[in-house]
Amino acid sequence: MKLYAIFLLIILVIGASKAINMNSAAAEFVKATISSDTVVIFSKTYCPYCKMAKEVFNNLKHKYTLIELDQREDGSEMQDVLGELTGARSVPRVFVKGKFVGGGTDVQALYNKGELQLMLAA
């Protein structure tokens, strides 16, 4: 019985994941940043998929706002907020005109199909 109670307690603790405060300073920063520029990339400096996304916009010679989450004290909290907003915490999280368009491979695919260029021109 004790083992069952311990198991149940562990399940409750794991299941009660931390709630994301969408009104925190980090959340407000993320939301304001997304709407502040045509292209916003939330990235990590060592991430190859982030480099892929940045390279696409560099090739297009299109400026973007870049937030390197691994260089910020609140980067993990921002990543939690992005997870709530986009459905995943992975990076990069790329926004065009305030709309989430995906990660590195998504941006590359949009670019290869010419759709990204149309989004930027609209």
C-alpha positions in Angstrom: 0.0 0.0 0.0 2.9 2.4 0.8 4.4 1.7 -2.5 1.1 2.5 -4.3 0.8 5.8 -2.3 4.4 6.8 -3.3 3.7 5.9 -6.9 0.5 7.9 -6.9 2.3 10.9 -5.3 5.1 10.7 -8.0 2.4 10.7 -10.8 0.7 13.7 -9.3 3.9 15.7 -9.0 4.9 14.8 -12.6 1.4 15.4 -13.9 1.1 18.8 -12.2 3.5 20.5 -14.7 4.3 24.1 -14.0 1.7 26.5 -15.3 3.0 29.0 -17.8 2.2 32.6 -16.7 1.2 34.2 -20.0 1.3 37.6 -18.2 4.8 37.4 -16.9 7.5 39.8 -18.1 9.0 37.1 -20.3 5.6 36.4 -21.9 4.9 40.1 -22.5 8.4 40.4 -24.1 7.8 37.5 -26.4 4.4 38.7 -27.5 5.6 42.3 -28.0 8.7 41.1 -29.9 6.6 38.9 -32.2 4.6 41.9 -33.3 7.6 44.3 -33.4 9.1 43.3 -36.7 8.2 41.5 -40.0 10.4 38.6 -39.2 11.3 37.4 -35.6 13.4 34.3 -34.9 13.7 32.8 -31.4 16.9 30.8 -31.6 19.8 29.2 -29.8 23.4 30.0 -30.9 24.5 26.3 -31.2 21.4 25.0 -33.0 21.8 23.8 -36.6 18.2 24.3 -37.4 18.3 27.9 -36.1 21.3 28.5 -38.4 19.3 27.1 -41.3 16.5 29.5 -40.6 18.8 32.5 -40.2 20.6 31.5 -43.4 17.4 31.6 -45.4 16.7 35.2 -44.4 20.3 36.2 -44.9 20.2 34.8 -48.4 17.0 36.8 -49.0 18.8 39.8 -47.5 15.8 40.3 -45.3 16.4 41.8 -41.9 15.0 40.0 -38.8 14.8 40.4 -35.1 16.9 37.7 -33.5 16.4 36.5 -29.9 19.1 34.0 -28.8 17.4 32.2 -25.9 20.6 30.6 -24.6 22.1 34.0 -24.0 19.3 35.3 -21.8 18.6 34.5 -18.2 14.9 34.3 -19.0 15.5 32.2 -22.1 14.0 29.0 -20.6 10.9 30.9 -19.5 10.6 32.4 -23.0 10.9 28.9 -24.4 8.0 27.8 -22.2 5.9 30.7 -23.4 6.7 29.9 -27.0 5.7 26.3 -26.3 2.3 27.6 -25.2 1.9 29.9 -28.2 3.1 27.5 -30.9 2.6 24.0 -29.5 6.3 23.2 -29.2 9.3 24.4 -27.2 11.8 23.4 -29.9 13.9 26.1 -31.7 13.9 28.0 -33.9 10.5 29.5 -33.6 10.1 31.7 -36.6 7.3 34.4 -37.0 6.5 36.3 -40.2 4.2 39.3 -39.8 3.2 38.0 -36.4 2.3 34.6 -37.6 4.1 31.5 -36.5 5.5 29.8 -39.7 7.5 26.9 -38.1 11.1 25.9 -37.5 14.2 25.7 -39.6 13.1 23.0 -42.0 9.6 24.6 -42.3 11.2 28.0 -43.3 13.6 26.2 -45.7 10.6 24.5 -47.4 8.6 27.7 -47.6 11.7 29.4 -49.2 12.2 26.5 -51.7 8.6 26.7 -52.8 8.7 30.5 -53.1 6.0 30.8 -50.5 8.2 32.6 -48.0 9.1 35.3 -50.5 5.4 35.8 -51.2 4.6 36.1 -47.5 7.3 38.8 -47.1 6.1 40.7 -50.2 2.5 40.8 -49.2 
